[in-house]
Amino acid sequence: MGTSVLVSLMVHDWSKPVHHLRTADPILATMIARVGECQFKADPKGTHFDALVDAIVSQQLSVKAAATIYKRFLASFPESPPTPAHILTTSDEALRALGLSRQKSTYIKNLAEHVESGLLPIKTLHELEDQEIIDALVAVKGIGPWTAQMFLMFRLGRLNVLPVLDLGIQKAVGRAYGLEGLATPKQVQTIGAAWKPYCSIASWYLWRSLDLPAV
Protein backbone atom coordinates (compact mmCIF):
# COMPACT_ATOMS: atom_id res chain seq x y z
CA MET A 1 0.00 0.00 0.00
CA GLY A 2 1.31 3.43 -0.86
CA THR A 3 2.27 5.95 1.78
CA SER A 4 -0.74 8.07 2.74
CA VAL A 5 -0.84 11.85 2.61
CA LEU A 6 -0.87 12.18 6.38
CA VAL A 7 2.01 9.81 6.92
CA SER A 8 4.21 11.33 4.22
CA LEU A 9 3.57 14.86 5.45
CA MET A 10 4.75 13.94 8.94
CA VAL A 11 8.30 13.67 7.60
CA HIS A 12 9.98 16.96 8.51
CA ASP A 13 13.46 15.71 9.39
CA TRP A 14 15.30 15.26 6.12
CA SER A 15 18.61 14.25 7.71
CA LYS A 16 18.29 10.56 6.73
CA PRO A 17 17.42 11.20 3.04
CA VAL A 18 20.08 13.90 2.76
CA HIS A 19 22.71 11.67 4.38
CA HIS A 20 21.83 8.88 1.94
CA LEU A 21 22.16 11.22 -1.06
CA ARG A 22 25.47 12.66 0.15
CA THR A 23 26.88 9.18 0.64
CA ALA A 24 25.53 7.74 -2.61
CA ASP A 25 26.60 10.54 -4.97
CA PRO A 26 29.63 12.81 -4.39
CA ILE A 27 28.50 15.27 -7.08
CA LEU A 28 25.09 15.60 -5.51
CA ALA A 29 26.80 15.96 -2.12
CA THR A 30 28.59 19.06 -3.40
CA MET A 31 25.30 20.43 -4.70
CA ILE A 32 23.60 19.80 -1.36
CA ALA A 33 26.35 21.69 0.44
CA ARG A 34 25.88 24.68 -1.86
CA VAL A 35 22.07 24.72 -1.72
CA GLY A 36 21.81 24.17 2.02
CA GLU A 37 19.00 22.83 4.18
CA CYS A 38 16.31 20.78 2.48
CA GLN A 39 12.92 22.50 2.44
CA PHE A 40 11.00 20.00 0.37
CA LYS A 41 7.34 19.88 1.39
CA ALA A 42 3.94 18.85 0.09
CA ASP A 43 0.70 20.80 0.32
CA PRO A 44 -2.19 18.98 2.03
CA LYS A 45 -4.72 21.82 1.74
CA GLY A 46 -8.02 21.14 -0.01
CA THR A 47 -8.88 17.92 -1.80
CA HIS A 48 -7.06 15.87 -4.41
CA PHE A 49 -9.61 17.06 -6.95
CA ASP A 50 -8.90 20.71 -6.12
CA ALA A 51 -5.18 20.11 -6.51
CA LEU A 52 -5.61 18.50 -9.94
CA VAL A 53 -7.87 21.28 -11.21
CA ASP A 54 -5.28 23.81 -10.03
CA ALA A 55 -2.56 21.83 -11.82
CA ILE A 56 -4.49 21.89 -15.10
CA VAL A 57 -5.23 25.61 -14.80
CA SER A 58 -1.53 26.29 -14.13
CA GLN A 59 -0.15 24.46 -17.14
CA GLN A 60 2.06 26.64 -19.36
CA LEU A 61 1.32 29.79 -17.33
CA SER A 62 3.44 31.91 -15.02
CA VAL A 63 2.80 31.44 -11.32
CA LYS A 64 1.14 34.86 -11.10
CA ALA A 65 -1.14 34.37 -14.10
CA ALA A 66 -2.15 30.88 -12.96
CA ALA A 67 -2.97 32.12 -9.45
CA THR A 68 -5.14 34.92 -10.86
CA ILE A 69 -7.15 32.61 -13.12
CA TYR A 70 -7.54 29.92 -10.45
CA LYS A 71 -8.77 32.51 -7.93
CA ARG A 72 -11.29 33.77 -10.49
CA PHE A 73 -12.32 30.19 -11.20
CA LEU A 74 -13.01 29.47 -7.51
CA ALA A 75 -14.89 32.73 -7.03
CA SER A 76 -17.27 31.92 -9.89
CA PHE A 77 -18.89 29.05 -8.00
CA PRO A 78 -21.35 29.65 -5.13
CA GLU A 79 -19.88 26.63 -3.36
CA SER A 80 -16.12 26.99 -3.54
CA PRO A 81 -14.14 25.01 -4.38
CA PRO A 82 -16.59 23.42 -6.83
CA THR A 83 -17.37 19.72 -6.91
CA PRO A 84 -17.04 17.65 -10.09
CA ALA A 85 -20.83 17.80 -10.44
CA HIS A 86 -20.80 21.60 -10.34
CA ILE A 87 -18.17 21.75 -13.06
CA LEU A 88 -20.07 19.34 -15.29
CA THR A 89 -23.16 21.56 -15.13
CA THR A 90 -21.15 24.66 -16.05
CA SER A 91 -21.07 25.58 -19.72
CA ASP A 92 -17.86 25.67 -21.68
CA GLU A 93 -18.57 29.31 -22.45
CA ALA A 94 -18.74 30.15 -18.75
CA LEU A 95 -15.43 28.41 -18.08
CA ARG A 96 -13.74 30.16 -20.98
CA ALA A 97 -15.05 33.52 -19.74
CA LEU A 98 -12.92 32.97 -16.64
CA GLY A 99 -9.77 32.96 -18.73
CA LEU A 100 -9.49 29.24 -19.37
CA SER A 101 -8.62 28.12 -22.86
CA ARG A 102 -10.99 25.84 -24.75
CA GLN A 103 -8.47 23.04 -24.23
CA LYS A 104 -8.18 23.54 -20.47
CA SER A 105 -11.96 23.75 -20.13
CA THR A 106 -12.17 20.37 -21.85
CA TYR A 107 -9.46 18.94 -19.61
CA ILE A 108 -11.17 20.08 -16.40
CA LYS A 109 -14.49 18.65 -17.52
CA ASN A 110 -12.82 15.37 -18.46
CA LEU A 111 -11.29 15.23 -14.98
CA ALA A 112 -14.71 15.87 -13.45
CA GLU A 113 -16.24 13.11 -15.60
CA HIS A 114 -13.60 10.62 -14.51
CA VAL A 115 -14.23 11.44 -10.86
CA GLU A 116 -18.03 11.38 -11.11
CA SER A 117 -18.02 8.07 -12.97
CA GLY A 118 -15.64 6.48 -10.52
CA LEU A 119 -12.98 5.84 -13.17
CA LEU A 120 -10.62 7.96 -11.09
CA PRO A 121 -10.80 6.97 -7.38
CA ILE A 122 -10.03 10.49 -6.27
CA LYS A 123 -10.71 10.05 -2.54
CA THR A 124 -8.42 7.04 -2.21
CA LEU A 125 -5.65 7.96 -4.64
CA HIS A 126 -3.19 8.36 -1.78
CA GLU A 127 -3.70 4.70 -0.85
CA LEU A 128 -2.27 3.51 -4.18
CA GLU A 129 1.31 2.87 -5.20
CA ASP A 130 3.12 5.55 -7.20
CA GLN A 131 2.79 3.87 -10.60
CA GLU A 132 -0.87 3.04 -9.98
CA ILE A 133 -1.53 6.72 -9.32
CA ILE A 134 0.30 7.78 -12.47
CA ASP A 135 -1.60 5.24 -14.55
CA ALA A 136 -4.93 6.46 -13.15
CA LEU A 137 -4.13 10.13 -13.69
CA VAL A 138 -2.75 9.95 -17.23
CA ALA A 139 -6.03 8.38 -18.34
CA VAL A 140 -7.50 11.88 -17.89
CA LYS A 141 -7.11 14.26 -20.85
CA GLY A 142 -4.67 17.01 -19.99
CA ILE A 143 -2.84 15.10 -17.28
CA GLY A 144 0.43 13.68 -18.52
CA PRO A 145 3.26 11.90 -16.71
CA TRP A 146 4.89 15.17 -15.58
CA THR A 147 1.69 16.52 -13.98
CA ALA A 148 1.09 13.15 -12.34
CA GLN A 149 4.62 13.16 -10.92
CA MET A 150 4.22 16.69 -9.58
CA PHE A 151 1.01 15.50 -7.88
CA LEU A 152 2.92 12.62 -6.32
CA MET A 153 5.67 14.90 -5.05
CA PHE A 154 3.95 18.09 -4.02
CA ARG A 155 0.48 16.84 -3.13
CA LEU A 156 1.19 13.40 -1.68
CA GLY A 157 4.76 13.94 -0.53
CA ARG A 158 6.06 10.79 -2.20
CA LEU A 159 9.82 10.59 -1.76
CA ASN A 160 11.00 8.48 -4.68
CA VAL A 161 9.81 10.37 -7.76
CA LEU A 162 12.25 11.28 -10.54
CA PRO A 163 10.69 13.44 -13.29
CA VAL A 164 13.10 12.56 -16.08
CA LEU A 165 11.15 14.63 -18.64
CA ASP A 166 11.38 17.84 -16.61
CA LEU A 167 13.54 20.40 -18.43
CA GLY A 168 14.82 21.87 -15.16
CA ILE A 169 15.99 18.46 -13.99
CA GLN A 170 17.61 17.77 -17.35
CA LYS A 171 19.39 21.14 -17.27
CA ALA A 172 20.59 20.72 -13.69
CA VAL A 173 21.88 17.18 -14.29
CA GLY A 174 23.62 18.25 -17.50
CA ARG A 175 25.33 21.13 -15.74
CA ALA A 176 26.32 19.25 -12.58
CA TYR A 177 27.58 16.11 -14.28
CA GLY A 178 29.52 17.78 -17.08
CA LEU A 179 27.28 16.73 -19.94
CA GLU A 180 26.89 18.66 -23.18
CA GLY A 181 23.64 20.56 -22.89
CA LEU A 182 20.57 18.96 -21.37
CA ALA A 183 20.77 15.46 -19.96
CA THR A 184 18.56 12.97 -21.78
CA PRO A 185 15.80 11.20 -19.86
CA LYS A 186 17.89 8.02 -20.03
CA GLN A 187 20.92 9.81 -18.59
CA VAL A 188 18.81 11.26 -15.76
CA GLN A 189 17.43 7.79 -15.06
CA THR A 190 20.89 6.22 -15.05
CA ILE A 191 22.51 8.86 -12.85
CA GLY A 192 19.46 9.01 -10.60
CA ALA A 193 19.54 5.29 -9.85
CA ALA A 194 21.92 6.07 -6.97
CA TRP A 195 19.40 8.42 -5.38
CA LYS A 196 16.73 5.81 -4.67
CA PRO A 197 14.63 5.74 -2.51
CA TYR A 198 14.86 9.54 -2.20
CA CYS A 199 14.68 10.76 -5.80
CA SER A 200 12.16 13.46 -4.87
CA ILE A 201 14.64 15.02 -2.46
CA ALA A 202 17.40 14.82 -5.07
CA SER A 203 15.06 16.46 -7.59
CA TRP A 204 14.32 19.28 -5.14
CA TYR A 205 18.06 19.96 -4.82
CA LEU A 206 18.52 19.82 -8.59
CA TRP A 207 15.81 22.46 -9.11
CA ARG A 208 17.28 24.67 -6.39
CA SER A 209 20.75 24.35 -7.88
CA LEU A 210 19.56 26.24 -10.96
CA ASP A 211 19.30 29.37 -8.80
CA LEU A 212 23.02 29.17 -8.01
CA PRO A 213 25.82 30.48 -10.24
CA ALA A 214 27.51 27.79 -12.32
CA VAL A 215 30.90 26.60 -11.06
ABEGO torsion letter per residue (X at the ends): XBBBAAAAAABABAAAAAAAAAAABAAAAAAAAAAEBBABBBBABEBAAAAAAAAAAABGBBAAAAAAAAAAAAAABABOBBBAAAAAABBAAAAAAAGBBAAAAAAAAAAAAAAAAGABBAAAAAABBAAAAAAAAAABBGBBAAAAAAAAAAAAGBAABBBAABAAAAAAAAAAAGBBEBBBAAAAAAAAAAAOAAAAAAAAAAAAAAABBBX
